[in-house]
Amino acid sequence: MSVTLGRALRDETGGIPNIEECICPNGYSGSSCESCATGYYRDYQKQSTIQTNQTSFTSSTALSLWRSTMMTQLPVCVLCECHGHSDICDEKTGVCIDCTHNTAGDKCDICAPGFYGDPRTGDPTACKSCECPHLDYQMTTICLAHEEEVFKEEKPYVCLDCTENTRGRYCEVCAEMYYGDPLNGVPCRPCNCGPAAIGCNSTNGACICGFNTAGPQCDACAEGTHGDPTRGQPCRPCNCHPKGSISPSCRLEDGQCNCLSTYEGVRCDRCISGRGNTEAGCPPCQCDPIGTRPEYLTVCDPVSGQCSCKPGVGGTLDCSTCQVGYYNLGPNGCTECKCTSRAIDRTCNPITGQCKCGENVIGDTCDKCLPGFYWNNTGSNCLPCNCGIGTELTRTLTQLTECDMNTGQCKCAPHVVGRDCTECELGYFGVSENGCKPCLPCPNGQVCDQITGKCICPPNTEGDRCDRCVAGSWDYNPVIGCKKCNCSIDGSVIGLEDQCDLTTGQCTCKPEFSGRACNECSKGYYGYPYCRKCNCDMRGTAWGNLSISDTVVPCNPIDGQCNCKENVEVCRKNILHFNFILLFSSLIS
């Protein structure tokens, strides 16, 4: 900010009335430019320093005043932001004063109540009057503009406080149960409808009937209903039976339908006495004299036509057959089927009582298996007996194929066991129709084979008396048998992988392998199962038990690490690293 100061001169009275003359920039006023001009306000968030562009004074007082105000920090004067709808605003807050052009708000940036538009454009005609019908059907000033809808719709506002029974965005239609034309000056009058009406046409006042009512005022019941809405009696559907009534209409006072000659009831939904089955036209009851209770021979259900049946009788309207699960229709009704759990279901032939049996099951109640079959415990059928060669000879050919019906156990010859007679008792062999023969004694409590009679050898043994190891095994024991050689395939000589010494179990190893099963590396080799040759220099390796004539220097059998002598750091072949410091230290000591 720059301020121009003039000279201080005495007047004819000897006084100096004008010490200084400040020429203020735009927006500032006052003798020292200390105030904001009209149309501006102070922005205390911003500051400015007043500086002069002339330093010639004729008064020490003026000079002192200039020095005291020269560097004064003053708030910046900012132009009022009223969008052209006001020339003044509050000097401290910047709030616009006396907004014009139908505007309002701190910055004259919204339309006043009753007007709509966007005054931020600066157009003095931006805020237009809302067109809302009022009491006298003139335009009112009560509306609410929607800024987000400006320029998007023809009328971007909503009228508020619609009166005289109007409603709608612009109060342009009549309220519920009123009719007229507010926009064209026709007042909204009450529709002349009864209490059962759910509305009326907003233009012509025609009643919209609900609750099964009809008529200009909705004061009568519609076709197919009955009641009296004028007396508070709702209109209920007639619900006349379509088969038994002449028409769907009924009497208004009690709802009685107009019935055909064979029907009766308020809804014509029952047959007259002696008739039944409304869906079939109510024919005469036709009850069977054997299956029907005697006291109801001429009477049946007036709706379904069902006769009153004796116990176990049913399945038809006339009681002429047994119900499912019953049979043998007689004077006392029908007898319940006696099917066992082996039957496919609980039903039977309604005349004979024969149950439905599963496969190979017989009997009226499905309680037996066919000869040569026995019960399947997991199903409703019978399985064939599977009697083997050990069945006793005293039975007939038919009996040879039979077994116990419940367990399936065949009748076995002497010393023959098993449900099918196919195995010998312990200590016997050679099952046949004559039974099983006793085995010869076996050593050490061993038993014999049920087929050959030979002693059953312990693991990896052979011979009639199980007295030697089989090939590929060793360490014979008469009770626990022999051990498998288990020679390493990698370490054994090719062709001898399954052979070992019968006493020691030693396998035949390749030169670089060792151990009983050839599953270790020989001295001077490492890394089973590859067993590579150690690469240690004899000169730097700690020999241990080696002699000077040995040609193989050992190493760690797992990773091939050489065992170096003292003061030797690396002792692989052709690579010797001595720790000379330690070496000389040891020599000096």
Secondary structure, DSSP 8 states (H G I E B T S, - for coil): -EE--------TTS--S-S------TTEESTTS-EE-TTEEEEEEEEEE-EES----S-HHHHHHHHHHTT-EEEEEEE---TTS-SEE-TTT--EES--TTEESTTS-EE-TTEES-GGG--TT-SEE--EE-TTSSEES-EEE-GGGTTTSSS-EEE-S--TTEESTTS-EE-TTEEEEGGGTEEEEE----TTEEEE-TTT--EEE-TTEESTTS-EE-TTEEEEGGGTEEEEE----TTTEEEEEE-TTT--EEE-TTEESTTS-EE-TTB--GGGT--B----TTTB-GGGTT-B-TTT--B-B-TTB-SSTT--SB-TTEEEEETTEEEE----TTEEEEEE-TTT--EEE-TTEESTTS-EE-TTEEE-TTSSSEEE----TTB-TTS-TTGGG---TTT----B-TTEETTTT-EE-TTEEEEETTEEEE----GGG--B-TTT--B---TTEETTTT-EE-TTEEEEETTTEEEE----TTTB-TT-TT-B-TTT--B-B-TTEESTTS-EE-TTEESTTT-EE--B-TTTB--TT--TT-------TTT----B-TTEEE-BTT--EE-HHHHHHHHH-
